[in-house]
């Protein structure tokens, strides 16, 4: 994956695209986990969501290297 992506006349960092993709993956995971009641088993759901986001974004960022 290129380090910068041209959108129109602007160069957008690849990490920004991965950040948006990670947010979409988190939103999908959050809706599935909420539907099946996973958050009833977790002590602090917002902290869990943040941890999942960091893991997903980190995994995507490592793919950029």
mmCIF file of the N, C-alpha and C atoms, coordinates in Angstrom:
data_MODEL
# 
_entry.id   MODEL 
# 
loop_
_atom_site.group_PDB 
_atom_site.id 
_atom_site.type_symbol 
_atom_site.label_atom_id 
_atom_site.label_alt_id 
_atom_site.label_comp_id 
_atom_site.label_asym_id 
_atom_site.label_entity_id 
_atom_site.label_seq_id 
_atom_site.pdbx_PDB_ins_code 
_atom_site.Cartn_x 
_atom_site.Cartn_y 
_atom_site.Cartn_z 
_atom_site.occupancy 
_atom_site.B_iso_or_equiv 
_atom_site.pdbx_formal_charge 
_atom_site.auth_seq_id 
_atom_site.auth_comp_id 
_atom_site.auth_asym_id 
_atom_site.auth_atom_id 
_atom_site.pdbx_PDB_model_num 
ATOM 1   N N  . UNK A 1 1  ? 0.853   -1.174  0.000  1.00 0.00 ? 1  UNK A N  1 
ATOM 2   C CA . UNK A 1 1  ? 0.000   0.000   0.000  1.00 0.00 ? 1  UNK A CA 1 
ATOM 3   C C  . UNK A 1 1  ? 0.896   1.233   0.000  1.00 0.00 ? 1  UNK A C  1 
ATOM 4   N N  . UNK A 1 2  ? 0.573   2.210   -0.826 1.00 0.00 ? 2  UNK A N  1 
ATOM 5   C CA . UNK A 1 2  ? 1.393   3.414   -0.866 1.00 0.00 ? 2  UNK A CA 1 
ATOM 6   C C  . UNK A 1 2  ? 1.277   4.216   0.431  1.00 0.00 ? 2  UNK A C  1 
ATOM 7   N N  . UNK A 1 3  ? 2.302   4.960   0.755  1.00 0.00 ? 3  UNK A N  1 
ATOM 8   C CA . UNK A 1 3  ? 2.315   5.756   1.984  1.00 0.00 ? 3  UNK A CA 1 
ATOM 9   C C  . UNK A 1 3  ? 1.331   6.921   1.903  1.00 0.00 ? 3  UNK A C  1 
ATOM 10  N N  . UNK A 1 4  ? 1.157   7.469   0.717  1.00 0.00 ? 4  UNK A N  1 
ATOM 11  C CA . UNK A 1 4  ? 0.205   8.562   0.526  1.00 0.00 ? 4  UNK A CA 1 
ATOM 12  C C  . UNK A 1 4  ? -0.679  8.228   -0.664 1.00 0.00 ? 4  UNK A C  1 
ATOM 13  N N  . UNK A 1 5  ? -1.948  8.609   -0.541 1.00 0.00 ? 5  UNK A N  1 
ATOM 14  C CA . UNK A 1 5  ? -2.922  8.310   -1.583 1.00 0.00 ? 5  UNK A CA 1 
ATOM 15  C C  . UNK A 1 5  ? -3.461  9.642   -2.103 1.00 0.00 ? 5  UNK A C  1 
ATOM 16  N N  . UNK A 1 6  ? -3.519  9.786   -3.402 1.00 0.00 ? 6  UNK A N  1 
ATOM 17  C CA . UNK A 1 6  ? -4.008  11.022  -3.998 1.00 0.00 ? 6  UNK A CA 1 
ATOM 18  C C  . UNK A 1 6  ? -5.525  10.951  -4.133 1.00 0.00 ? 6  UNK A C  1 
ATOM 19  N N  . UNK A 1 7  ? -6.208  11.856  -3.435 1.00 0.00 ? 7  UNK A N  1 
ATOM 20  C CA . UNK A 1 7  ? -7.659  12.015  -3.567 1.00 0.00 ? 7  UNK A CA 1 
ATOM 21  C C  . UNK A 1 7  ? -7.899  13.384  -4.186 1.00 0.00 ? 7  UNK A C  1 
ATOM 22  N N  . UNK A 1 8  ? -8.218  13.373  -5.460 1.00 0.00 ? 8  UNK A N  1 
ATOM 23  C CA . UNK A 1 8  ? -8.327  14.655  -6.149 1.00 0.00 ? 8  UNK A CA 1 
ATOM 24  C C  . UNK A 1 8  ? -6.944  15.248  -6.295 1.00 0.00 ? 8  UNK A C  1 
ATOM 25  N N  . UNK A 1 9  ? -6.762  16.449  -5.775 1.00 0.00 ? 9  UNK A N  1 
ATOM 26  C CA . UNK A 1 9  ? -5.458  17.092  -5.812 1.00 0.00 ? 9  UNK A CA 1 
ATOM 27  C C  . UNK A 1 9  ? -4.735  17.005  -4.474 1.00 0.00 ? 9  UNK A C  1 
ATOM 28  N N  . UNK A 1 10 ? -5.327  16.366  -3.497 1.00 0.00 ? 10 UNK A N  1 
ATOM 29  C CA . UNK A 1 10 ? -4.728  16.303  -2.161 1.00 0.00 ? 10 UNK A CA 1 
ATOM 30  C C  . UNK A 1 10 ? -4.105  14.944  -1.912 1.00 0.00 ? 10 UNK A C  1 
ATOM 31  N N  . UNK A 1 11 ? -2.949  14.969  -1.270 1.00 0.00 ? 11 UNK A N  1 
ATOM 32  C CA . UNK A 1 11 ? -2.307  13.728  -0.855 1.00 0.00 ? 11 UNK A CA 1 
ATOM 33  C C  . UNK A 1 11 ? -2.757  13.416  0.566  1.00 0.00 ? 11 UNK A C  1 
ATOM 34  N N  . UNK A 1 12 ? -3.341  12.250  0.748  1.00 0.00 ? 12 UNK A N  1 
ATOM 35  C CA . UNK A 1 12 ? -3.866  11.832  2.045  1.00 0.00 ? 12 UNK A CA 1 
ATOM 36  C C  . UNK A 1 12 ? -2.973  10.725  2.567  1.00 0.00 ? 12 UNK A C  1 
ATOM 37  N N  . UNK A 1 13 ? -2.549  10.815  3.832  1.00 0.00 ? 13 UNK A N  1 
ATOM 38  C CA . UNK A 1 13 ? -1.715  9.745   4.374  1.00 0.00 ? 13 UNK A CA 1 
ATOM 39  C C  . UNK A 1 13 ? -2.466  8.422   4.401  1.00 0.00 ? 13 UNK A C  1 
ATOM 40  N N  . UNK A 1 14 ? -1.718  7.356   4.170  1.00 0.00 ? 14 UNK A N  1 
ATOM 41  C CA . UNK A 1 14 ? -2.338  6.032   4.188  1.00 0.00 ? 14 UNK A CA 1 
ATOM 42  C C  . UNK A 1 14 ? -2.889  5.661   5.544  1.00 0.00 ? 14 UNK A C  1 
ATOM 43  N N  . UNK A 1 15 ? -2.264  6.199   6.610  1.00 0.00 ? 15 UNK A N  1 
ATOM 44  C CA . UNK A 1 15 ? -2.754  5.903   7.962  1.00 0.00 ? 15 UNK A CA 1 
ATOM 45  C C  . UNK A 1 15 ? -4.143  6.479   8.194  1.00 0.00 ? 15 UNK A C  1 
ATOM 46  N N  . UNK A 1 16 ? -4.449  7.611   7.549  1.00 0.00 ? 16 UNK A N  1 
ATOM 47  C CA . UNK A 1 16 ? -5.784  8.196   7.711  1.00 0.00 ? 16 UNK A CA 1 
ATOM 48  C C  . UNK A 1 16 ? -6.840  7.277   7.109  1.00 0.00 ? 16 UNK A C  1 
ATOM 49  N N  . UNK A 1 17 ? -6.520  6.699   5.957  1.00 0.00 ? 17 UNK A N  1 
ATOM 50  C CA . UNK A 1 17 ? -7.447  5.750   5.332  1.00 0.00 ? 17 UNK A CA 1 
ATOM 51  C C  . UNK A 1 17 ? -7.613  4.529   6.235  1.00 0.00 ? 17 UNK A C  1 
ATOM 52  N N  . UNK A 1 18 ? -6.500  4.050   6.789  1.00 0.00 ? 18 UNK A N  1 
ATOM 53  C CA . UNK A 1 18 ? -6.590  2.889   7.685  1.00 0.00 ? 18 UNK A CA 1 
ATOM 54  C C  . UNK A 1 18 ? -7.350  3.211   8.960  1.00 0.00 ? 18 UNK A C  1 
ATOM 55  N N  . UNK A 1 19 ? -7.223  4.451   9.435  1.00 0.00 ? 19 UNK A N  1 
ATOM 56  C CA . UNK A 1 19 ? -7.964  4.882   10.622 1.00 0.00 ? 19 UNK A CA 1 
ATOM 57  C C  . UNK A 1 19 ? -9.467  4.810   10.365 1.00 0.00 ? 19 UNK A C  1 
ATOM 58  N N  . UNK A 1 20 ? -9.888  5.288   9.213  1.00 0.00 ? 20 UNK A N  1 
ATOM 59  C CA . UNK A 1 20 ? -11.313 5.258   8.866  1.00 0.00 ? 20 UNK A CA 1 
ATOM 60  C C  . UNK A 1 20 ? -11.787 3.815   8.695  1.00 0.00 ? 20 UNK A C  1 
ATOM 61  N N  . UNK A 1 21 ? -10.971 2.978   8.072  1.00 0.00 ? 21 UNK A N  1 
ATOM 62  C CA . UNK A 1 21 ? -11.333 1.564   7.901  1.00 0.00 ? 21 UNK A CA 1 
ATOM 63  C C  . UNK A 1 21 ? -11.418 0.878   9.263  1.00 0.00 ? 21 UNK A C  1 
ATOM 64  N N  . UNK A 1 22 ? -10.485 1.210   10.172 1.00 0.00 ? 22 UNK A N  1 
ATOM 65  C CA . UNK A 1 22 ? -10.527 0.623   11.515 1.00 0.00 ? 22 UNK A CA 1 
ATOM 66  C C  . UNK A 1 22 ? -11.778 1.060   12.264 1.00 0.00 ? 22 UNK A C  1 
ATOM 67  N N  . UNK A 1 23 ? -12.199 2.314   12.068 1.00 0.00 ? 23 UNK A N  1 
ATOM 68  C CA . UNK A 1 23 ? -13.443 2.772   12.692 1.00 0.00 ? 23 UNK A CA 1 
ATOM 69  C C  . UNK A 1 23 ? -14.644 1.996   12.160 1.00 0.00 ? 23 UNK A C  1 
ATOM 70  N N  . UNK A 1 24 ? -14.651 1.728   10.848 1.00 0.00 ? 24 UNK A N  1 
ATOM 71  C CA . UNK A 1 24 ? -15.747 0.962   10.259 1.00 0.00 ? 24 UNK A CA 1 
ATOM 72  C C  . UNK A 1 24 ? -15.761 -0.474  10.787 1.00 0.00 ? 24 UNK A C  1 
ATOM 73  N N  . UNK A 1 25 ? -14.585 -1.077  10.919 1.00 0.00 ? 25 UNK A N  1 
ATOM 74  C CA . UNK A 1 25 ? -14.500 -2.439  11.464 1.00 0.00 ? 25 UNK A CA 1 
ATOM 75  C C  . UNK A 1 25 ? -14.970 -2.442  12.917 1.00 0.00 ? 25 UNK A C  1 
ATOM 76  N N  . UNK A 1 26 ? -14.573 -1.418  13.679 1.00 0.00 ? 26 UNK A N  1 
ATOM 77  C CA . UNK A 1 26 ? -15.008 -1.323  15.075 1.00 0.00 ? 26 UNK A CA 1 
ATOM 78  C C  . UNK A 1 26 ? -16.519 -1.155  15.154 1.00 0.00 ? 26 UNK A C  1 
ATOM 79  N N  . UNK A 1 27 ? -17.086 -0.339  14.271 1.00 0.00 ? 27 UNK A N  1 
ATOM 80  C CA . UNK A 1 27 ? -18.532 -0.140  14.266 1.00 0.00 ? 27 UNK A CA 1 
ATOM 81  C C  . UNK A 1 27 ? -19.258 -1.456  13.956 1.00 0.00 ? 27 UNK A C  1 
ATOM 82  N N  . UNK A 1 28 ? -18.726 -2.213  13.000 1.00 0.00 ? 28 UNK A N  1 
ATOM 83  C CA . UNK A 1 28 ? -19.325 -3.510  12.666 1.00 0.00 ? 28 UNK A CA 1 
ATOM 84  C C  . UNK A 1 28 ? -19.215 -4.471  13.841 1.00 0.00 ? 28 UNK A C  1 
ATOM 85  N N  . UNK A 1 29 ? -18.017 -4.551  14.455 1.00 0.00 ? 29 UNK A N  1 
ATOM 86  C CA . UNK A 1 29 ? -17.833 -5.426  15.613 1.00 0.00 ? 29 UNK A CA 1 
ATOM 87  C C  . UNK A 1 29 ? -18.724 -4.998  16.774 1.00 0.00 ? 29 UNK A C  1 
ATOM 88  N N  . UNK A 1 30 ? -18.849 -3.685  16.977 1.00 0.00 ? 30 UNK A N  1 
ATOM 89  C CA . UNK A 1 30 ? -19.667 -3.174  18.076 1.00 0.00 ? 30 UNK A CA 1 
ATOM 90  C C  . UNK A 1 30 ? -21.139 -3.536  17.889 1.00 0.00 ? 30 UNK A C  1 
ATOM 91  N N  . UNK A 1 31 ? -21.625 -3.434  16.659 1.00 0.00 ? 31 UNK A N  1 
ATOM 92  C CA . UNK A 1 31 ? -23.029 -3.781  16.419 1.00 0.00 ? 31 UNK A CA 1 
ATOM 93  C C  . UNK A 1 31 ? -23.270 -5.281  16.601 1.00 0.00 ? 31 UNK A C  1 
ATOM 94  N N  . UNK A 1 32 ? -22.327 -6.103  16.175 1.00 0.00 ? 32 UNK A N  1 
ATOM 95  C CA . UNK A 1 32 ? -22.473 -7.552  16.348 1.00 0.00 ? 32 UNK A CA 1 
ATOM 96  C C  . UNK A 1 32 ? -22.374 -7.923  17.817 1.00 0.00 ? 32 UNK A C  1 
ATOM 97  N N  . UNK A 1 33 ? -21.409 -7.335  18.541 1.00 0.00 ? 33 UNK A N  1 
ATOM 98  C CA . UNK A 1 33 ? -21.250 -7.643  19.966 1.00 0.00 ? 33 UNK A CA 1 
ATOM 99  C C  . UNK A 1 33 ? -22.459 -7.168  20.770 1.00 0.00 ? 33 UNK A C  1 
ATOM 100 N N  . UNK A 1 34 ? -23.006 -6.030  20.408 1.00 0.00 ? 34 UNK A N  1 
ATOM 101 C CA . UNK A 1 34 ? -24.199 -5.541  21.097 1.00 0.00 ? 34 UNK A CA 1 
ATOM 102 C C  . UNK A 1 34 ? -25.409 -6.406  20.823 1.00 0.00 ? 34 UNK A C  1 
ATOM 103 N N  . UNK A 1 35 ? -25.511 -6.902  19.608 1.00 0.00 ? 35 UNK A N  1 
ATOM 104 C CA . UNK A 1 35 ? -26.658 -7.749  19.254 1.00 0.00 ? 35 UNK A CA 1 
ATOM 105 C C  . UNK A 1 35 ? -26.647 -9.069  20.020 1.00 0.00 ? 35 UNK A C  1 
ATOM 106 N N  . UNK A 1 36 ? -25.457 -9.626  20.233 1.00 0.00 ? 36 UNK A N  1 
ATOM 107 C CA . UNK A 1 36 ? -25.361 -10.911 20.926 1.00 0.00 ? 36 UNK A CA 1 
ATOM 108 C C  . UNK A 1 36 ? -25.129 -10.772 22.427 1.00 0.00 ? 36 UNK A C  1 
ATOM 109 N N  . UNK A 1 37 ? -25.122 -9.560  22.950 1.00 0.00 ? 37 UNK A N  1 
ATOM 110 C CA . UNK A 1 37 ? -25.022 -9.355  24.385 1.00 0.00 ? 37 UNK A CA 1 
ATOM 111 C C  . UNK A 1 37 ? -23.654 -9.590  24.971 1.00 0.00 ? 37 UNK A C  1 
ATOM 112 N N  . UNK A 1 38 ? -22.615 -9.381  24.175 1.00 0.00 ? 38 UNK A N  1 
ATOM 113 C CA . UNK A 1 38 ? -21.250 -9.584  24.668 1.00 0.00 ? 38 UNK A CA 1 
ATOM 114 C C  . UNK A 1 38 ? -20.887 -8.572  25.744 1.00 0.00 ? 38 UNK A C  1 
ATOM 115 N N  . UNK A 1 39 ? -21.455 -7.376  25.661 1.00 0.00 ? 39 UNK A N  1 
ATOM 116 C CA . UNK A 1 39 ? -21.077 -6.312  26.588 1.00 0.00 ? 39 UNK A CA 1 
ATOM 117 C C  . UNK A 1 39 ? -21.614 -6.546  27.999 1.00 0.00 ? 39 UNK A C  1 
ATOM 118 N N  . UNK A 1 40 ? -22.526 -7.480  28.180 1.00 0.00 ? 40 UNK A N  1 
ATOM 119 C CA . UNK A 1 40 ? -22.979 -7.814  29.539 1.00 0.00 ? 40 UNK A CA 1 
ATOM 120 C C  . UNK A 1 40 ? -21.886 -8.543  30.307 1.00 0.00 ? 40 UNK A C  1 
ATOM 121 N N  . UNK A 1 41 ? -20.952 -9.167  29.594 1.00 0.00 ? 41 UNK A N  1 
ATOM 122 C CA . UNK A 1 41 ? -19.891 -9.948  30.209 1.00 0.00 ? 41 UNK A CA 1 
ATOM 123 C C  . UNK A 1 41 ? -18.610 -9.147  30.440 1.00 0.00 ? 41 UNK A C  1 
ATOM 124 N N  . UNK A 1 42 ? -18.574 -7.921  29.950 1.00 0.00 ? 42 UNK A N  1 
ATOM 125 C CA . UNK A 1 42 ? -17.356 -7.111  30.005 1.00 0.00 ? 42 UNK A CA 1 
ATOM 126 C C  . UNK A 1 42 ? -17.496 -6.067  31.093 1.00 0.00 ? 42 UNK A C  1 
ATOM 127 N N  . UNK A 1 43 ? -16.425 -5.870  31.852 1.00 0.00 ? 43 UNK A N  1 
ATOM 128 C CA . UNK A 1 43 ? -16.455 -4.982  33.005 1.00 0.00 ? 43 UNK A CA 1 
ATOM 129 C C  . UNK A 1 43 ? -16.652 -3.525  32.592 1.00 0.00 ? 43 UNK A C  1 
ATOM 130 N N  . UNK A 1 44 ? -15.888 -3.049  31.612 1.00 0.00 ? 44 UNK A N  1 
ATOM 131 C CA . UNK A 1 44 ? -15.939 -1.648  31.207 1.00 0.00 ? 44 UNK A CA 1 
ATOM 132 C C  . UNK A 1 44 ? -16.039 -1.580  29.683 1.00 0.00 ? 44 UNK A C  1 
ATOM 133 N N  . UNK A 1 45 ? -17.237 -1.558  29.122 1.00 0.00 ? 45 UNK A N  1 
ATOM 134 C CA . UNK A 1 45 ? -17.386 -1.614  27.657 1.00 0.00 ? 45 UNK A CA 1 
ATOM 135 C C  . UNK A 1 45 ? -16.665 -0.513  26.886 1.00 0.00 ? 45 UNK A C  1 
ATOM 136 N N  . UNK A 1 46 ? -16.679 0.772   27.326 1.00 0.00 ? 46 UNK A N  1 
ATOM 137 C CA . UNK A 1 46 ? -15.941 1.768   26.533 1.00 0.00 ? 46 UNK A CA 1 
ATOM 138 C C  . UNK A 1 46 ? -14.442 1.488   26.482 1.00 0.00 ? 46 UNK A C  1 
ATOM 139 N N  . UNK A 1 47 ? -13.886 1.023   27.579 1.00 0.00 ? 47 UNK A N  1 
ATOM 140 C CA . UNK A 1 47 ? -12.465 0.691   27.587 1.00 0.00 ? 47 UNK A CA 1 
ATOM 141 C C  . UNK A 1 47 ? -12.189 -0.504  26.677 1.00 0.00 ? 47 UNK A C  1 
ATOM 142 N N  . UNK A 1 48 ? -13.102 -1.459  26.657 1.00 0.00 ? 48 UNK A N  1 
ATOM 143 C CA . UNK A 1 48 ? -12.964 -2.608  25.765 1.00 0.00 ? 48 UNK A CA 1 
ATOM 144 C C  . UNK A 1 48 ? -13.019 -2.171  24.310 1.00 0.00 ? 48 UNK A C  1 
ATOM 145 N N  . UNK A 1 49 ? -13.944 -1.244  23.993 1.00 0.00 ? 49 UNK A N  1 
ATOM 146 C CA . UNK A 1 49 ? -14.044 -0.741  22.615 1.00 0.00 ? 49 UNK A CA 1 
ATOM 147 C C  . UNK A 1 49 ? -12.756 -0.032  22.203 1.00 0.00 ? 49 UNK A C  1 
ATOM 148 N N  . UNK A 1 50 ? -12.202 0.763   23.108 1.00 0.00 ? 50 UNK A N  1 
ATOM 149 C CA . UNK A 1 50 ? -10.953 1.454   22.812 1.00 0.00 ? 50 UNK A CA 1 
ATOM 150 C C  . UNK A 1 50 ? -9.827  0.453   22.574 1.00 0.00 ? 50 UNK A C  1 
ATOM 151 N N  . UNK A 1 51 ? -9.756  -0.580  23.393 1.00 0.00 ? 51 UNK A N  1 
ATOM 152 C CA . UNK A 1 51 ? -8.713  -1.596  23.235 1.00 0.00 ? 51 UNK A CA 1 
ATOM 153 C C  . UNK A 1 51 ? -8.865  -2.335  21.906 1.00 0.00 ? 51 UNK A C  1 
ATOM 154 N N  . UNK A 1 52 ? -10.096 -2.648  21.542 1.00 0.00 ? 52 UNK A N  1 
ATOM 155 C CA . UNK A 1 52 ? -10.323 -3.332  20.251 1.00 0.00 ? 52 UNK A CA 1 
ATOM 156 C C  . UNK A 1 52 ? -9.925  -2.420  19.105 1.00 0.00 ? 52 UNK A C  1 
ATOM 157 N N  . UNK A 1 53 ? -10.248 -1.131  19.230 1.00 0.00 ? 53 UNK A N  1 
ATOM 158 C CA . UNK A 1 53 ? -9.881  -0.194  18.172 1.00 0.00 ? 53 UNK A CA 1 
ATOM 159 C C  . UNK A 1 53 ? -8.364  -0.088  18.041 1.00 0.00 ? 53 UNK A C  1 
ATOM 160 N N  . UNK A 1 54 ? -7.666  0.001   19.155 1.00 0.00 ? 54 UNK A N  1 
ATOM 161 C CA . UNK A 1 54 ? -6.208  0.096   19.111 1.00 0.00 ? 54 UNK A CA 1 
ATOM 162 C C  . UNK A 1 54 ? -5.614  -1.161  18.473 1.00 0.00 ? 54 UNK A C  1 
ATOM 163 N N  . UNK A 1 55 ? -6.150  -2.316  18.814 1.00 0.00 ? 55 UNK A N  1 
ATOM 164 C CA . UNK A 1 55 ? -5.656  -3.563  18.222 1.00 0.00 ? 55 UNK A CA 1 
ATOM 165 C C  . UNK A 1 55 ? -5.911  -3.615  16.724 1.00 0.00 ? 55 UNK A C  1 
ATOM 166 N N  . UNK A 1 56 ? -7.110  -3.233  16.305 1.00 0.00 ? 56 UNK A N  1 
ATOM 167 C CA . UNK A 1 56 ? -7.454  -3.280  14.869 1.00 0.00 ? 56 UNK A CA 1 
ATOM 168 C C  . UNK A 1 56 ? -6.627  -2.259  14.094 1.00 0.00 ? 56 UNK A C  1 
ATOM 169 N N  . UNK A 1 57 ? -6.533  -1.040  14.620 1.00 0.00 ? 57 UNK A N  1 
ATOM 170 C CA . UNK A 1 57 ? -5.765  -0.001  13.927 1.00 0.00 ? 57 UNK A CA 1 
ATOM 171 C C  . UNK A 1 57 ? -4.283  -0.366  13.900 1.00 0.00 ? 57 UNK A C  1 
ATOM 172 N N  . UNK A 1 58 ? -3.771  -0.918  14.974 1.00 0.00 ? 58 UNK A N  1 
ATOM 173 C CA . UNK A 1 58 ? -2.378  -1.351  14.992 1.00 0.00 ? 58 UNK A CA 1 
ATOM 174 C C  . UNK A 1 58 ? -2.105  -2.452  13.988 1.00 0.00 ? 58 UNK A C  1 
ATOM 175 N N  . UNK A 1 59 ? -3.028  -3.392  13.875 1.00 0.00 ? 59 UNK A N  1 
ATOM 176 C CA . UNK A 1 59 ? -2.855  -4.470  12.899 1.00 0.00 ? 59 UNK A CA 1 
ATOM 177 C C  . UNK A 1 59 ? -2.878  -3.921  11.474 1.00 0.00 ? 59 UNK A C  1 
ATOM 178 N N  . UNK A 1 60 ? -3.791  -2.999  11.203 1.00 0.00 ? 60 UNK A N  1 
ATOM 179 C CA . UNK A 1 60 ? -3.842  -2.386  9.867  1.00 0.00 ? 60 UNK A CA 1 
ATOM 180 C C  . UNK A 1 60 ? -2.586  -1.563  9.593  1.00 0.00 ? 60 UNK A C  1 
ATOM 181 N N  . UNK A 1 61 ? -2.110  -0.847  10.606 1.00 0.00 ? 61 UNK A N  1 
ATOM 182 C CA . UNK A 1 61 ? -0.907  -0.024  10.421 1.00 0.00 ? 61 UNK A CA 1 
ATOM 183 C C  . UNK A 1 61 ? 0.313   -0.892  10.170 1.00 0.00 ? 61 UNK A C  1 
ATOM 184 N N  . UNK A 1 62 ? 0.385   -2.044  10.802 1.00 0.00 ? 62 UNK A N  1 
ATOM 185 C CA . UNK A 1 62 ? 1.507   -2.944  10.544 1.00 0.00 ? 62 UNK A CA 1 
ATOM 186 C C  . UNK A 1 62 ? 1.452   -3.503  9.129  1.00 0.00 ? 62 UNK A C  1 
ATOM 187 N N  . UNK A 1 63 ? 0.255   -3.609  8.578  1.00 0.00 ? 63 UNK A N  1 
ATOM 188 C CA . UNK A 1 63 ? 0.148   -4.057  7.184  1.00 0.00 ? 63 UNK A CA 1 
ATOM 189 C C  . UNK A 1 63 ? 0.674   -2.994  6.230  1.00 0.00 ? 63 UNK A C  1 
ATOM 190 N N  . UNK A 1 64 ? 0.655   -1.733  6.658  1.00 0.00 ? 64 UNK A N  1 
ATOM 191 C CA . UNK A 1 64 ? 1.134   -0.643  5.815  1.00 0.00 ? 64 UNK A CA 1 
ATOM 192 C C  . UNK A 1 64 ? 2.648   -0.689  5.667  1.00 0.00 ? 64 UNK A C  1 
ATOM 193 N N  . UNK A 1 65 ? 3.341   -1.232  6.676  1.00 0.00 ? 65 UNK A N  1 
ATOM 194 C CA . UNK A 1 65 ? 4.814   -1.271  6.631  1.00 0.00 ? 65 UNK A CA 1 
ATOM 195 C C  . UNK A 1 65 ? 5.286   -2.165  5.566  1.00 0.00 ? 65 UNK A C  1 
# 
